[in-house]
Amino acid sequence: NVVGIVITTNYKDALCFPSNDRRCHVSWSDAQVADLDVDYFDRYWSWLNSGGDAHVAAFLRDYDISGFNPKAPPT
């Protein structure tokens, strides 16, 4: 059984996870839409569709995670 769920919210306190719960990853950014160029997403999509996706796949394939211990306590 594998489930991948993405939850997005604009509120930092919308969800409550215990500090030792390793099942979830929470990220926050203070970036605003106005911080991006108007054509950012058009350029990004164009890059992905013209071979950028292969670069992402190669990066993930070659990234060394041999030192990762999924049973280690959270830091």
PyMOL Python script that loads the backbone (N, CA, C, O; Angstrom):
from pymol import cmd

cmd.read_pdbstr("""\
ATOM      1  N   ASN A   1       0.827  -1.179   0.000  1.00  0.00           N
ATOM      2  CA  ASN A   1       0.000   0.000   0.000  1.00  0.00           C
ATOM      3  C   ASN A   1       0.871   1.242   0.000  1.00  0.00           C
ATOM      4  O   ASN A   1       1.675   1.447   0.909  1.00  0.00           O
ATOM      5  N   VAL A   2       0.711   2.056  -1.008  1.00  0.00           N
ATOM      6  CA  VAL A   2       1.453   3.317  -1.101  1.00  0.00           C
ATOM      7  C   VAL A   2       0.466   4.420  -1.456  1.00  0.00           C
ATOM      8  O   VAL A   2      -0.321   4.291  -2.394  1.00  0.00           O
ATOM      9  N   VAL A   3       0.522   5.493  -0.700  1.00  0.00           N
ATOM     10  CA  VAL A   3      -0.335   6.637  -0.964  1.00  0.00           C
ATOM     11  C   VAL A   3       0.516   7.883  -0.916  1.00  0.00           C
ATOM     12  O   VAL A   3       1.276   8.076   0.034  1.00  0.00           O
ATOM     13  N   GLY A   4       0.407   8.716  -1.900  1.00  0.00           N
ATOM     14  CA  GLY A   4       1.097   9.997  -1.898  1.00  0.00           C
ATOM     15  C   GLY A   4       0.054  11.110  -1.933  1.00  0.00           C
ATOM     16  O   GLY A   4      -0.738  11.195  -2.871  1.00  0.00           O
ATOM     17  N   ILE A   5       0.054  11.945  -0.931  1.00  0.00           N
ATOM     18  CA  ILE A   5      -0.937  13.016  -0.836  1.00  0.00           C
ATOM     19  C   ILE A   5      -0.211  14.348  -0.702  1.00  0.00           C
ATOM     20  O   ILE A   5       0.746  14.472   0.062  1.00  0.00           O
ATOM     21  N   VAL A   6      -0.669  15.325  -1.442  1.00  0.00           N
ATOM     22  CA  VAL A   6      -0.133  16.680  -1.337  1.00  0.00           C
ATOM     23  C   VAL A   6      -1.247  17.571  -0.806  1.00  0.00           C
ATOM     24  O   VAL A   6      -2.347  17.606  -1.359  1.00  0.00           O
ATOM     25  N   ILE A   7      -0.955  18.284   0.264  1.00  0.00           N
ATOM     26  CA  ILE A   7      -1.919  19.211   0.850  1.00  0.00           C
ATOM     27  C   ILE A   7      -1.298  20.600   0.778  1.00  0.00           C
ATOM     28  O   ILE A   7      -0.151  20.792   1.182  1.00  0.00           O
ATOM     29  N   THR A   8      -2.041  21.551   0.273  1.00  0.00           N
ATOM     30  CA  THR A   8      -1.548  22.923   0.244  1.00  0.00           C
ATOM     31  C   THR A   8      -2.484  23.810   1.062  1.00  0.00           C
ATOM     32  O   THR A   8      -3.692  23.581   1.117  1.00  0.00           O
ATOM     33  N   THR A   9      -1.909  24.810   1.684  1.00  0.00           N
ATOM     34  CA  THR A   9      -2.691  25.760   2.466  1.00  0.00           C
ATOM     35  C   THR A   9      -1.924  27.071   2.566  1.00  0.00           C
ATOM     36  O   THR A   9      -0.705  27.104   2.393  1.00  0.00           O
ATOM     37  N   ASN A  10      -2.624  28.112   2.836  1.00  0.00           N
ATOM     38  CA  ASN A  10      -2.008  29.424   3.033  1.00  0.00           C
ATOM     39  C   ASN A  10      -1.786  29.734   4.503  1.00  0.00           C
ATOM     40  O   ASN A  10      -1.319  30.822   4.840  1.00  0.00           O
ATOM     41  N   TYR A  11      -2.113  28.798   5.379  1.00  0.00           N
ATOM     42  CA  TYR A  11      -2.059  29.047   6.817  1.00  0.00           C
ATOM     43  C   TYR A  11      -1.049  28.117   7.485  1.00  0.00           C
ATOM     44  O   TYR A  11      -1.126  26.899   7.327  1.00  0.00           O
ATOM     45  N   LYS A  12      -0.112  28.682   8.223  1.00  0.00           N
ATOM     46  CA  LYS A  12       0.930  27.890   8.878  1.00  0.00           C
ATOM     47  C   LYS A  12       0.367  26.964   9.947  1.00  0.00           C
ATOM     48  O   LYS A  12       0.952  25.915  10.213  1.00  0.00           O
ATOM     49  N   ASP A  13      -0.738  27.321  10.556  1.00  0.00           N
ATOM     50  CA  ASP A  13      -1.292  26.506  11.631  1.00  0.00           C
ATOM     51  C   ASP A  13      -2.515  25.697  11.194  1.00  0.00           C
ATOM     52  O   ASP A  13      -3.320  25.300  12.035  1.00  0.00           O
ATOM     53  N   ALA A  14      -2.663  25.450   9.900  1.00  0.00           N
ATOM     54  CA  ALA A  14      -3.839  24.735   9.400  1.00  0.00           C
ATOM     55  C   ALA A  14      -3.821  23.264   9.774  1.00  0.00           C
ATOM     56  O   ALA A  14      -4.882  22.669   9.963  1.00  0.00           O
ATOM     57  N   LEU A  15      -2.652  22.665   9.885  1.00  0.00           N
ATOM     58  CA  LEU A  15      -2.520  21.251  10.222  1.00  0.00           C
ATOM     59  C   LEU A  15      -1.619  21.106  11.431  1.00  0.00           C
ATOM     60  O   LEU A  15      -0.701  21.901  11.627  1.00  0.00           O
ATOM     61  N   CYS A  16      -1.877  20.103  12.234  1.00  0.00           N
ATOM     62  CA  CYS A  16      -1.072  19.879  13.429  1.00  0.00           C
ATOM     63  C   CYS A  16      -0.444  18.496  13.362  1.00  0.00           C
ATOM     64  O   CYS A  16      -1.148  17.487  13.310  1.00  0.00           O
ATOM     65  N   PHE A  17       0.882  18.453  13.365  1.00  0.00           N
ATOM     66  CA  PHE A  17       1.611  17.189  13.365  1.00  0.00           C
ATOM     67  C   PHE A  17       2.492  17.144  14.609  1.00  0.00           C
ATOM     68  O   PHE A  17       3.106  18.151  14.962  1.00  0.00           O
ATOM     69  N   PRO A  18       2.564  16.002  15.274  1.00  0.00           N
ATOM     70  CA  PRO A  18       3.513  15.873  16.383  1.00  0.00           C
ATOM     71  C   PRO A  18       4.938  16.088  15.872  1.00  0.00           C
ATOM     72  O   PRO A  18       5.247  15.723  14.738  1.00  0.00           O
ATOM     73  N   SER A  19       5.795  16.669  16.686  1.00  0.00           N
ATOM     74  CA  SER A  19       7.155  16.989  16.248  1.00  0.00           C
ATOM     75  C   SER A  19       7.965  15.745  15.881  1.00  0.00           C
ATOM     76  O   SER A  19       8.937  15.854  15.134  1.00  0.00           O
ATOM     77  N   ASN A  20       7.596  14.583  16.380  1.00  0.00           N
ATOM     78  CA  ASN A  20       8.349  13.365  16.075  1.00  0.00           C
ATOM     79  C   ASN A  20       7.681  12.530  14.985  1.00  0.00           C
ATOM     80  O   ASN A  20       8.059  11.374  14.790  1.00  0.00           O
ATOM     81  N   ASP A  21       6.717  13.071  14.281  1.00  0.00           N
ATOM     82  CA  ASP A  21       6.027  12.354  13.212  1.00  0.00           C
ATOM     83  C   ASP A  21       6.827  12.492  11.918  1.00  0.00           C
ATOM     84  O   ASP A  21       6.888  13.573  11.331  1.00  0.00           O
ATOM     85  N   ARG A  22       7.439  11.391  11.479  1.00  0.00           N
ATOM     86  CA  ARG A  22       8.284  11.412  10.286  1.00  0.00           C
ATOM     87  C   ARG A  22       7.510  11.101   9.016  1.00  0.00           C
ATOM     88  O   ARG A  22       8.107  11.033   7.941  1.00  0.00           O
ATOM     89  N   ARG A  23       6.215  10.913   9.107  1.00  0.00           N
ATOM     90  CA  ARG A  23       5.439  10.541   7.927  1.00  0.00           C
ATOM     91  C   ARG A  23       5.143  11.727   7.030  1.00  0.00           C
ATOM     92  O   ARG A  23       4.790  11.544   5.865  1.00  0.00           O
ATOM     93  N   CYS A  24       5.278  12.929   7.543  1.00  0.00           N
ATOM     94  CA  CYS A  24       4.904  14.117   6.788  1.00  0.00           C
ATOM     95  C   CYS A  24       6.097  15.057   6.643  1.00  0.00           C
ATOM     96  O   CYS A  24       6.964  15.130   7.514  1.00  0.00           O
ATOM     97  N   HIS A  25       6.117  15.763   5.536  1.00  0.00           N
ATOM     98  CA  HIS A  25       7.120  16.808   5.310  1.00  0.00           C
ATOM     99  C   HIS A  25       6.356  18.114   5.128  1.00  0.00           C
ATOM    100  O   HIS A  25       5.434  18.196   4.318  1.00  0.00           O
ATOM    101  N   VAL A  26       6.743  19.120   5.878  1.00  0.00           N
ATOM    102  CA  VAL A  26       6.082  20.416   5.796  1.00  0.00           C
ATOM    103  C   VAL A  26       7.106  21.456   5.360  1.00  0.00           C
ATOM    104  O   VAL A  26       8.180  21.573   5.950  1.00  0.00           O
ATOM    105  N   SER A  27       6.761  22.202   4.327  1.00  0.00           N
ATOM    106  CA  SER A  27       7.623  23.282   3.840  1.00  0.00           C
ATOM    107  C   SER A  27       6.818  24.567   3.828  1.00  0.00           C
ATOM    108  O   SER A  27       5.601  24.552   3.644  1.00  0.00           O
ATOM    109  N   TRP A  28       7.510  25.675   4.025  1.00  0.00           N
ATOM    110  CA  TRP A  28       6.869  26.984   3.985  1.00  0.00           C
ATOM    111  C   TRP A  28       7.769  27.946   3.250  1.00  0.00           C
ATOM    112  O   TRP A  28       8.992  27.865   3.365  1.00  0.00           O
ATOM    113  N   SER A  29       7.195  28.838   2.513  1.00  0.00           N
ATOM    114  CA  SER A  29       7.952  29.854   1.804  1.00  0.00           C
ATOM    115  C   SER A  29       7.289  31.204   2.029  1.00  0.00           C
ATOM    116  O   SER A  29       6.063  31.314   2.044  1.00  0.00           O
ATOM    117  N   ASP A  30       8.110  32.220   2.204  1.00  0.00           N
ATOM    118  CA  ASP A  30       7.590  33.581   2.318  1.00  0.00           C
ATOM    119  C   ASP A  30       7.514  34.269   0.960  1.00  0.00           C
ATOM    120  O   ASP A  30       7.194  35.455   0.879  1.00  0.00           O
ATOM    121  N   ALA A  31       7.809  33.522  -0.109  1.00  0.00           N
ATOM    122  CA  ALA A  31       7.764  34.096  -1.450  1.00  0.00           C
ATOM    123  C   ALA A  31       6.336  34.524  -1.790  1.00  0.00           C
ATOM    124  O   ALA A  31       5.361  33.909  -1.359  1.00  0.00           O
ATOM    125  N   GLN A  32       6.249  35.562  -2.552  1.00  0.00           N
ATOM    126  CA  GLN A  32       4.965  36.084  -3.007  1.00  0.00           C
ATOM    127  C   GLN A  32       4.903  35.955  -4.526  1.00  0.00           C
ATOM    128  O   GLN A  32       5.941  35.913  -5.187  1.00  0.00           O
ATOM    129  N   VAL A  33       3.716  35.893  -5.075  1.00  0.00           N
ATOM    130  CA  VAL A  33       3.550  35.808  -6.518  1.00  0.00           C
ATOM    131  C   VAL A  33       4.271  36.972  -7.196  1.00  0.00           C
ATOM    132  O   VAL A  33       4.854  36.798  -8.266  1.00  0.00           O
ATOM    133  N   ALA A  34       4.236  38.131  -6.597  1.00  0.00           N
ATOM    134  CA  ALA A  34       4.876  39.311  -7.180  1.00  0.00           C
ATOM    135  C   ALA A  34       6.393  39.171  -7.248  1.00  0.00           C
ATOM    136  O   ALA A  34       7.045  39.916  -7.979  1.00  0.00           O
ATOM    137  N   ASP A  35       6.974  38.218  -6.489  1.00  0.00           N
ATOM    138  CA  ASP A  35       8.419  37.999  -6.519  1.00  0.00           C
ATOM    139  C   ASP A  35       8.877  37.287  -7.791  1.00  0.00           C
ATOM    140  O   ASP A  35      10.067  37.289  -8.106  1.00  0.00           O
ATOM    141  N   LEU A  36       7.946  36.680  -8.521  1.00  0.00           N
ATOM    142  CA  LEU A  36       8.281  35.926  -9.734  1.00  0.00           C
ATOM    143  C   LEU A  36       8.074  36.789 -10.972  1.00  0.00           C
ATOM    144  O   LEU A  36       7.214  37.669 -11.001  1.00  0.00           O
ATOM    145  N   ASP A  37       8.888  36.513 -12.000  1.00  0.00           N
ATOM    146  CA  ASP A  37       8.669  37.171 -13.282  1.00  0.00           C
ATOM    147  C   ASP A  37       7.301  36.754 -13.818  1.00  0.00           C
ATOM    148  O   ASP A  37       6.826  35.656 -13.532  1.00  0.00           O
ATOM    149  N   VAL A  38       6.682  37.621 -14.584  1.00  0.00           N
ATOM    150  CA  VAL A  38       5.361  37.344 -15.132  1.00  0.00           C
ATOM    151  C   VAL A  38       5.367  36.058 -15.967  1.00  0.00           C
ATOM    152  O   VAL A  38       4.397  35.301 -15.950  1.00  0.00           O
ATOM    153  N   ASP A  39       6.447  35.818 -16.688  1.00  0.00           N
ATOM    154  CA  ASP A  39       6.504  34.645 -17.565  1.00  0.00           C
ATOM    155  C   ASP A  39       7.263  33.460 -16.946  1.00  0.00           C
ATOM    156  O   ASP A  39       7.653  32.540 -17.665  1.00  0.00           O
ATOM    157  N   TYR A  40       7.473  33.472 -15.633  1.00  0.00           N
ATOM    158  CA  TYR A  40       8.246  32.412 -14.973  1.00  0.00           C
ATOM    159  C   TYR A  40       7.704  31.026 -15.288  1.00  0.00           C
ATOM    160  O   TYR A  40       8.451  30.153 -15.730  1.00  0.00           O
ATOM    161  N   PHE A  41       6.416  30.818 -15.065  1.00  0.00           N
ATOM    162  CA  PHE A  41       5.857  29.491 -15.250  1.00  0.00           C
ATOM    163  C   PHE A  41       5.822  29.084 -16.717  1.00  0.00           C
ATOM    164  O   PHE A  41       5.971  27.901 -17.022  1.00  0.00           O
ATOM    165  N   ASP A  42       5.631  30.019 -17.626  1.00  0.00           N
ATOM    166  CA  ASP A  42       5.700  29.700 -19.053  1.00  0.00           C
ATOM    167  C   ASP A  42       7.102  29.237 -19.435  1.00  0.00           C
ATOM    168  O   ASP A  42       7.261  28.261 -20.169  1.00  0.00           O
ATOM    169  N   ARG A  43       8.122  29.944 -18.932  1.00  0.00           N
ATOM    170  CA  ARG A  43       9.502  29.552 -19.227  1.00  0.00           C
ATOM    171  C   ARG A  43       9.848  28.216 -18.581  1.00  0.00           C
ATOM    172  O   ARG A  43      10.524  27.388 -19.191  1.00  0.00           O
ATOM    173  N   TYR A  44       9.386  28.002 -17.346  1.00  0.00           N
ATOM    174  CA  TYR A  44       9.654  26.745 -16.642  1.00  0.00           C
ATOM    175  C   TYR A  44       9.008  25.575 -17.381  1.00  0.00           C
ATOM    176  O   TYR A  44       9.662  24.553 -17.587  1.00  0.00           O
ATOM    177  N   TRP A  45       7.757  25.697 -17.779  1.00  0.00           N
ATOM    178  CA  TRP A  45       7.055  24.648 -18.511  1.00  0.00           C
ATOM    179  C   TRP A  45       7.749  24.370 -19.843  1.00  0.00           C
ATOM    180  O   TRP A  45       7.894  23.215 -20.244  1.00  0.00           O
ATOM    181  N   SER A  46       8.167  25.411 -20.511  1.00  0.00           N
ATOM    182  CA  SER A  46       8.878  25.247 -21.781  1.00  0.00           C
ATOM    183  C   SER A  46      10.184  24.486 -21.561  1.00  0.00           C
ATOM    184  O   SER A  46      10.525  23.604 -22.350  1.00  0.00           O
ATOM    185  N   TRP A  47      10.917  24.818 -20.500  1.00  0.00           N
ATOM    186  CA  TRP A  47      12.167  24.122 -20.189  1.00  0.00           C
ATOM    187  C   TRP A  47      11.902  22.650 -19.907  1.00  0.00           C
ATOM    188  O   TRP A  47      12.619  21.786 -20.413  1.00  0.00           O
ATOM    189  N   LEU A  48      10.874  22.348 -19.101  1.00  0.00           N
ATOM    190  CA  LEU A  48      10.538  20.955 -18.802  1.00  0.00           C
ATOM    191  C   LEU A  48      10.217  20.185 -20.074  1.00  0.00           C
ATOM    192  O   LEU A  48      10.671  19.053 -20.243  1.00  0.00           O
ATOM    193  N   ASN A  49       9.446  20.781 -20.966  1.00  0.00           N
ATOM    194  CA  ASN A  49       9.016  20.101 -22.190  1.00  0.00           C
ATOM    195  C   ASN A  49      10.091  20.019 -23.258  1.00  0.00           C
ATOM    196  O   ASN A  49       9.918  19.301 -24.243  1.00  0.00           O
ATOM    197  N   SER A  50      11.197  20.734 -23.090  1.00  0.00           N
ATOM    198  CA  SER A  50      12.270  20.677 -24.092  1.00  0.00           C
ATOM    199  C   SER A  50      13.501  19.959 -23.546  1.00  0.00           C
ATOM    200  O   SER A  50      14.629  20.273 -23.927  1.00  0.00           O
ATOM    201  N   GLY A  51      13.283  18.998 -22.654  1.00  0.00           N
ATOM    202  CA  GLY A  51      14.389  18.188 -22.151  1.00  0.00           C
ATOM    203  C   GLY A  51      14.707  18.399 -20.687  1.00  0.00           C
ATOM    204  O   GLY A  51      15.489  17.635 -20.121  1.00  0.00           O
ATOM    205  N   GLY A  52      14.138  19.395 -20.059  1.00  0.00           N
ATOM    206  CA  GLY A  52      14.397  19.647 -18.652  1.00  0.00           C
ATOM    207  C   GLY A  52      13.943  18.511 -17.758  1.00  0.00           C
ATOM    208  O   GLY A  52      14.561  18.234 -16.729  1.00  0.00           O
ATOM    209  N   ASP A  53      12.845  17.844 -18.158  1.00  0.00           N
ATOM    210  CA  ASP A  53      12.355  16.716 -17.361  1.00  0.00           C
ATOM    211  C   ASP A  53      13.386  15.596 -17.302  1.00  0.00           C
ATOM    212  O   ASP A  53      13.490  14.910 -16.286  1.00  0.00           O
ATOM    213  N   ALA A  54      14.147  15.403 -18.371  1.00  0.00           N
ATOM    214  CA  ALA A  54      15.204  14.387 -18.384  1.00  0.00           C
ATOM    215  C   ALA A  54      16.331  14.772 -17.426  1.00  0.00           C
ATOM    216  O   ALA A  54      16.930  13.904 -16.792  1.00  0.00           O
ATOM    217  N   HIS A  55      16.619  16.060 -17.320  1.00  0.00           N
ATOM    218  CA  HIS A  55      17.630  16.521 -16.366  1.00  0.00           C
ATOM    219  C   HIS A  55      17.184  16.260 -14.927  1.00  0.00           C
ATOM    220  O   HIS A  55      17.977  15.828 -14.090  1.00  0.00           O
ATOM    221  N   VAL A  56      15.919  16.525 -14.655  1.00  0.00           N
ATOM    222  CA  VAL A  56      15.382  16.267 -13.316  1.00  0.00           C
ATOM    223  C   VAL A  56      15.453  14.777 -13.006  1.00  0.00           C
ATOM    224  O   VAL A  56      15.881  14.386 -11.920  1.00  0.00           O
ATOM    225  N   ALA A  57      15.033  13.941 -13.962  1.00  0.00           N
ATOM    226  CA  ALA A  57      15.071  12.488 -13.766  1.00  0.00           C
ATOM    227  C   ALA A  57      16.496  12.008 -13.548  1.00  0.00           C
ATOM    228  O   ALA A  57      16.732  11.159 -12.689  1.00  0.00           O
ATOM    229  N   ALA A  58      17.461  12.537 -14.315  1.00  0.00           N
ATOM    230  CA  ALA A  58      18.866  12.131 -14.162  1.00  0.00           C
ATOM    231  C   ALA A  58      19.399  12.552 -12.799  1.00  0.00           C
ATOM    232  O   ALA A  58      20.127  11.793 -12.160  1.00  0.00           O
ATOM    233  N   PHE A  59      19.049  13.742 -12.350  1.00  0.00           N
ATOM    234  CA  PHE A  59      19.476  14.198 -11.035  1.00  0.00           C
ATOM    235  C   PHE A  59      18.955  13.263  -9.952  1.00  0.00           C
ATOM    236  O   PHE A  59      19.710  12.829  -9.082  1.00  0.00           O
ATOM    237  N   LEU A  60      17.666  12.954 -10.007  1.00  0.00           N
ATOM    238  CA  LEU A  60      17.081  12.074  -8.995  1.00  0.00           C
ATOM    239  C   LEU A  60      17.656  10.667  -9.066  1.00  0.00           C
ATOM    240  O   LEU A  60      17.877  10.035  -8.033  1.00  0.00           O
ATOM    241  N   ARG A  61      17.900  10.172 -10.277  1.00  0.00           N
ATOM    242  CA  ARG A  61      18.472   8.832 -10.449  1.00  0.00           C
ATOM    243  C   ARG A  61      19.885   8.756  -9.880  1.00  0.00           C
ATOM    244  O   ARG A  61      20.250   7.750  -9.271  1.00  0.00           O
ATOM    245  N   ASP A  62      20.680   9.797 -10.067  1.00  0.00           N
ATOM    246  CA  ASP A  62      22.089   9.784  -9.676  1.00  0.00           C
ATOM    247  C   ASP A  62      22.348  10.301  -8.264  1.00  0.00           C
ATOM    248  O   ASP A  62      23.471  10.202  -7.771  1.00  0.00           O
ATOM    249  N   TYR A  63      21.330  10.849  -7.608  1.00  0.00           N
ATOM    250  CA  TYR A  63      21.504  11.423  -6.274  1.00  0.00           C
ATOM    251  C   TYR A  63      21.789  10.310  -5.268  1.00  0.00           C
ATOM    252  O   TYR A  63      21.019   9.356  -5.157  1.00  0.00           O
ATOM    253  N   ASP A  64      22.886  10.434  -4.543  1.00  0.00           N
ATOM    254  CA  ASP A  64      23.316   9.393  -3.599  1.00  0.00           C
ATOM    255  C   ASP A  64      22.554   9.509  -2.280  1.00  0.00           C
ATOM    256  O   ASP A  64      22.735  10.464  -1.524  1.00  0.00           O
ATOM    257  N   ILE A  65      21.710   8.531  -2.022  1.00  0.00           N
ATOM    258  CA  ILE A  65      20.970   8.496  -0.754  1.00  0.00           C
ATOM    259  C   ILE A  65      21.398   7.291   0.081  1.00  0.00           C
ATOM    260  O   ILE A  65      20.675   6.872   0.985  1.00  0.00           O
ATOM    261  N   SER A  66      22.568   6.735  -0.219  1.00  0.00           N
ATOM    262  CA  SER A  66      23.016   5.535   0.482  1.00  0.00           C
ATOM    263  C   SER A  66      23.225   5.781   1.976  1.00  0.00           C
ATOM    264  O   SER A  66      23.163   4.836   2.762  1.00  0.00           O
ATOM    265  N   GLY A  67      23.469   7.023   2.384  1.00  0.00           N
ATOM    266  CA  GLY A  67      23.669   7.326   3.792  1.00  0.00           C
ATOM    267  C   GLY A  67      22.374   7.623   4.540  1.00  0.00           C
ATOM    268  O   GLY A  67      22.396   7.870   5.746  1.00  0.00           O
ATOM    269  N   PHE A  68      21.251   7.602   3.833  1.00  0.00           N
ATOM    270  CA  PHE A  68      19.971   7.904   4.466  1.00  0.00           C
ATOM    271  C   PHE A  68      19.503   6.720   5.307  1.00  0.00           C
ATOM    272  O   PHE A  68      19.517   5.579   4.845  1.00  0.00           O
ATOM    273  N   ASN A  69      19.094   6.993   6.531  1.00  0.00           N
ATOM    274  CA  ASN A  69      18.569   5.948   7.410  1.00  0.00           C
ATOM    275  C   ASN A  69      17.122   6.281   7.740  1.00  0.00           C
ATOM    276  O   ASN A  69      16.868   7.151   8.574  1.00  0.00           O
ATOM    277  N   PRO A  70      16.165   5.606   7.100  1.00  0.00           N
ATOM    278  CA  PRO A  70      14.758   5.919   7.347  1.00  0.00           C
ATOM    279  C   PRO A  70      14.306   5.599   8.769  1.00  0.00           C
ATOM    280  O   PRO A  70      13.243   6.048   9.199  1.00  0.00           O
ATOM    281  N   LYS A  71      15.112   4.820   9.506  1.00  0.00           N
ATOM    282  CA  LYS A  71      14.736   4.469  10.881  1.00  0.00           C
ATOM    283  C   LYS A  71      15.380   5.389  11.916  1.00  0.00           C
ATOM    284  O   LYS A  71      15.164   5.220  13.116  1.00  0.00           O
ATOM    285  N   ALA A  72      16.163   6.354  11.460  1.00  0.00           N
ATOM    286  CA  ALA A  72      16.816   7.289  12.384  1.00  0.00           C
ATOM    287  C   ALA A  72      15.776   8.228  12.975  1.00  0.00           C
ATOM    288  O   ALA A  72      14.763   8.513  12.336  1.00  0.00           O
ATOM    289  N   PRO A  73      16.016   8.708  14.182  1.00  0.00           N
ATOM    290  CA  PRO A  73      15.070   9.658  14.767  1.00  0.00           C
ATOM    291  C   PRO A  73      15.096  10.981  13.981  1.00  0.00           C
ATOM    292  O   PRO A  73      16.119  11.335  13.395  1.00  0.00           O
ATOM    293  N   PRO A  74      13.992  11.693  13.973  1.00  0.00           N
ATOM    294  CA  PRO A  74      13.957  12.964  13.239  1.00  0.00           C
ATOM    295  C   PRO A  74      14.912  13.968  13.867  1.00  0.00           C
ATOM    296  O   PRO A  74      15.158  13.950  15.073  1.00  0.00           O
ATOM    297  N   THR A  75      15.434  14.831  13.033  1.00  0.00           N
ATOM    298  CA  THR A  75      16.349  15.864  13.521  1.00  0.00           C
ATOM    299  C   THR A  75      15.721  17.229  13.359  1.00  0.00           C
ATOM    300  O   THR A  75      16.335  18.236  13.713  1.00  0.00           O
TER     301      THR A  75
END
""", "prot")
cmd.dss("prot")
cmd.show_as("cartoon", "prot")
cmd.util.cbc("prot")
cmd.orient("prot")
